[in-house]
Amino acid sequence: MEDRIEKLETKLSYMELTIAELNEIVTRQQQTIDYQAKKIDALGEKLRNLKEEMADGKLVEKSPPHY
């Protein structure tokens, strides 16, 4: 009986360690997702601003210097 309890405690310790490691991984992934979402929002805002400038005639497309 005591051997069985010791094995269960060992398994529990490994499971707790695995859960802690997985939690760290999930936390880092969420931070990455949050960062990428902010970048996407910023790019979307830039695109909207460019579209508005083009529609208002403020942004004029210029030919590259070699033309």
Secondary structure, DSSP 8 states (H G I E B T S, - for coil): -HHHHHHHHHHHHHHHHHHHHHHHHHHHHHHHHHHHHHHHHHHHHHHHHHHHHHHHT-------TT-
